[in-house]
Amino acid sequence: MHMSAKGFTVAVVGASGYAGAEVVRLLAQHPELTMGDLAAHRQAGLPVGQAMPHLAGVAGERTLSEIDVNRLASHDAVVLALPHGASGRIASGLSEVNPDVVIVDAGADFRLSSSSDWQRWYGGDHAGTWTYGLPELPLAAGGSQRSNLVRARRIAGPGCNASAVALGLAPLVDLVDTSQTAVTLVVGTSGAGKSSRPDLTFSRMSGGAHPYSVGNAHRHIPEIMQSLRTSGATDPHLSVSAVLVPMTRGILAVCTAPSQASTATLGGRLREVYHDEPLIHVTNAHPDTHDVAGSAMAHINAVGDLDNGLATVVVALDNLVKGTAGAVVQSLNLAMGLPETAGLPMVGLNP
């Protein structure tokens, strides 16, 4: 690796999408990571300030470049923020040109260890499996996924919904029955991406709530089950339903599973596991997406319903920061030997 005047250079592929642009926003404020090439497909050739006016103050004079593997591979790290199925070919080319370049895929291509799961939930050829980029995920043998990310060279960024559910349930796998888990995801419209769709127009979204991927249809289900197995669950099964609501960013994951644990026991376990985690706050009140908007924080709370033998875990996070771009930068920090929270906003917006 080489260092620029500010630090390590990071290129972003797919910089004009919501996830890629959020990575650029975080890089612009990072003390050690310098934004390099900002590459795009359809918007290549446009000034950054035109394609993404909110970045005009930090990258407005730059131009979105074509995707050139040789140029990209000259950076210390490359972030791929592309639709699923698009990262494998570019990653292969980068590895061929520069085996030492750090690559973080913000998409789904390298998250799953099972090729059959990939084919069932996404379709097409499975690109492979990289180190999973959720540092706080508890490991069944002790410790956390953080240890696997230190100096990693190929990192699979986690899914935003998968992160919310896994962070809430993983510390509790011996206190709740993860084989009978029901999850409702309340999600903001940015989670649906930047493409124009009739169901995302203001007249459809304003004042409404729109269920999608109801039951056993959400693509993050195998990723969540994989994370829970990593944390010690033996036979996790989930029914996941998502509801799109008229907020721009945010996820509120409400996870319910059979349990005989009290509120005090559940909260005590969450605090025990996460007490040293700078980006996770175990709350006394129910988490609210307003409190984490714009931040790299996850807020978690659990309630034991002893009358009905159920535990409910609620997690709030910003899908674009903690759920995507913040997780990318957090993993990059670990891979580069930098302070883990460098460049990450830890304070939410209010109001």
N, C-alpha and C positions, 0 to 999 in steps of 0.2 A: 504494500500500500504506500501511496504517497500522500502528502498533506499539502493543501493549499495554505494561503495566508491565514485563513479562518479555521481550517480543519480538513476533514475528509470530504471528497467530492461525491455527490450523489446525483445520479440522473433519474428522471421520472418518465416512464413510458405510460401513455394514457393520461397525460397531465391535464387535459381539458375536461375530464370527467369529474364527478363530485369527489370521488375518493382520491384521485390523482391531484386535483387542485388543493385538497385539504393537506396532502403530504407536502405540497409546495408551500402552503401557508405556514406549516410547522417548521419546515427547513429554513424559511426566511427569518425565523426568530431563534434559530438554534445557534448556540455559541460555538459548536465544533463541527457541524455538518454544513457544507456549502452546496447550494443547488447548482448542478451542472446542466447538461442538456435537458430540455423539457420537450419531450417528443409526443406527437399525436398522430392520428390517422386522418380523419376527415378535416380537421382544422389545421393541419400542418401548413405553415406559411403565414398564418395570421399572427399579428403581434399579441403577446400575452395580455396586454392591457385591453385589447379589443375582445379577445375570446373570453377572458375572465377579468372583468373590470375591477373586482375586489382585490386583485393582486397588482393593480397598476402601480401602486406605491413601492413595491418591492421587486417587481419583475416586468414592469410595463414596457420597457424598451427591448426586452427579449422577443424573439420570434419562436413560435412553436415549430420544432424541426421535424423532418421526416424520421422514421424509425430506421436508423443506420446502426447495425449491430457492431461494426468496427469502432465507430465513434463512441457508442455507449460503453463498450467493453474497456475503454481507456479510463473510465471512472473507478473510484474505489468501491462504489456500490451502485446498484441499479434497482429501482423499485418498479415493479410491473403492476400497473393498476388497470387491468384489462378485463373484458368479459370472460367468463369461464370458457376454457377450450382454446384461448388465444395465447396463453403464456408459454406453453411447452416448447413450441418451435423457436421462439425468441430466446428462451432460457438455454436451449441446446446450443444455439449459435453463439451466445455470450460465453458459455462454458468452453466452447471450442476455441474461441479467440483468446480468452483470458480465464484460465481455470481458477485463478485466485480472486476474481471479482466476487464481491458479496452480492447475492441476489435475494431480494425479498419479494415474494409474489403476494400482492394484496387480494388476489382472486382465489378461486376454489381449486385450481388445478393440482396443487401438491398437498392438500390438506389430508386426504383420506389415505389410509394404509391399505385398504381393500380395493382391488381393481373391480371386483364384482359390485361393490357399493357404488363406485364411480359410474360404472356402466348403467346401473339401475337408476340412479338419481340424476345423473347429468348426461350420460350417453357419450359414445365415442371412445377413443383410446385413452387409457389412463396414463398420464404423463410421468407419474412416479410419486414418491413420498419424501417430503423434506421435513426438517425440524419444525415442530409446531410452535408458532409464535405467540403463545399465551403464557407469559412468565410466571404468573401467580397460580397456575393450575397445580393443585397438590398431586404428588405422585404417591402411588400406593406403598412404595418402599420407603417413603419419607422424603422430605425436601419438596422442591417444586420444579416445574419445567424450566425455570430460570437457569438452572445448572447446565441444561442442554443447549441453551442459547448463547452462552459465553463463547465468543470466538467462532460461532457457527458461520458457515459460508453459504448455505442454502436454507432459506427460512420461508415457511408457509404462513402467511398472515391468517389469523382466525376469522371466521365469519362473525359478523356483528351480533346476530341473534344467538349463535352458538356460544359466543363469549358470555353473553348475559346469563344464559341458562346454566352453563358449566360453572361459572363463578359462584352462582347461587347454590347449586346442588352438590358440587364435587366435595366440599368439606363435610358433607352430611351423609355420605353414601352408607355409613353403618348405622345411621339414625332414622333414615327414611327408606321406604321400599321403592327403589328406583325402577322396579319392574312394572309398576303401575302408576306412572307419572303422567299427569295432564298439565300442559303448558299453554297459556294464552299469552301471545306477544302483541302488545300494543305498539305500533311502529309509526314513525313519521315518514312523510312522502319521499324524502331524500334517499331512503332505503331502497326505493324502487328504481333508482338511477336517474340519469339525465334525459333519457329518450322521451320524446313526446308521445303520450298515450291519452286516449279519450277519458279514461277513468281517473286521470291525474289532473284534469282541468279544474280550474277554480270552481266552476259551477257544479261539478260533481263532488269535489272534496269538501267544500265549505259547508259546515254544519252537519256533515255526515260521518258515518263509520262504515267501513267496507271490509268485510271478512274475505280472506283469501287463504289458499293452501290449508284448508280446514281438515282436521283429523290426521291422516297419515300421509300427507302430501308435501310437507315442507322440506326443501333440499338440505336444510341444516340438521335434520334428524340424525343421519349417520355420523355426522361430525360430533354432535352432542353425545351420542352413545359411545363413540370412540374416546372422548374426553372422560366420560364417567368411568369407563373401564380402566383408563390410565390411572384414575384416582382410586380404584379398588372395587368398583361395582361389578358384580358377577354376571348379572343378566339384565341390563337396563333396557327398558322399553318405554317409549314416549308417544303420547298423542299430542301433537302440536297444532295449534290453530293461531293464525295471525289476523290482526285487525288493523287496517290502514286508517289512520285518523288525521284530521287536518292540523298537524303540527309539522314543521319543517324538518326537525331533527330530533332524535330520541327514540329509545326503546324502553318500555316497561314490561319486564318479563314476570308473569305471575305463575309460579310453579307449585303444584299441589300433588302430594304423594301420601300414602298411608304411613302413619308414624304414631308411636306412643310417647314421643319426646315432648317435654313442656317447652314453652316459649323461652324460659330461662336456660334450659339445656341447649336448645338450638342456637340461641344467641351466644351462649358461652362458647360453643364449638366454633362458630364463625369468628368470634373475637380471638380465640386461641390460634386458629389457623392464619388469620390475616392481621395479627397485631403489629407486625413489622412491615406490612405492605403499604408503601406510600400512596398508592393509587386506588386503594380500596378502603371505603369507610363503612363500617357496620353501624347502622343508624339505630336510634331509639324509636324514631317515628317511621311511618311508612315512607319509602323512597318516592321522590317526585322528579320527573324528567326535567323540570325547570331548574333544579338545583345542580344538575350535571351538564347542562347545555354549554357547549363550547369548551368543555374540560376533558381531561384524560382520566377522570375519576369514575369509579363505579360505586354506587351506594346500594347496600344490601341490608335487608331485615327479614327476620323469620318469625312466624307465629305458630305455636302449637295448639291445635284444636283438640283437646283431650276428650271432649264429649263425643266427637265424631271420629276420633282416631286418625287425624290428618295433620300434616304440616304444610304450611304455605310459605314459600320463600318468594320475596319480591326483590327484583333487581332493576335499578335504573342506570342507564348509561347513554352517552351520546354516540349514536351509531357511526358518525363520521370521525370522531376523535378516538375515544377508548375502543369503539367497535371496529375501527379500520385504520385510519392514518396514524392515530396515536399509538396503536399496537405496533404498526410498522416502525415508527421512530423509536419506540421503546425497545424493540428487538434489535434494531440497528445499533442503538447505544450499547447494548450488551455484546453484540458481535464485534464492535469496534473498540471495546474496552473503555467506554465512556461512562460517566455517571448515568444510571438507568433513567432518571427523570429529566435529563438535560433536554431543554427545548420543549417540554411538555407543559401545557397549561393545567394547573392544579386547582384553579378557582373557577367555578361556574358563573354564568351570567344571571343577574337578578336586577330588574325583572327580565 
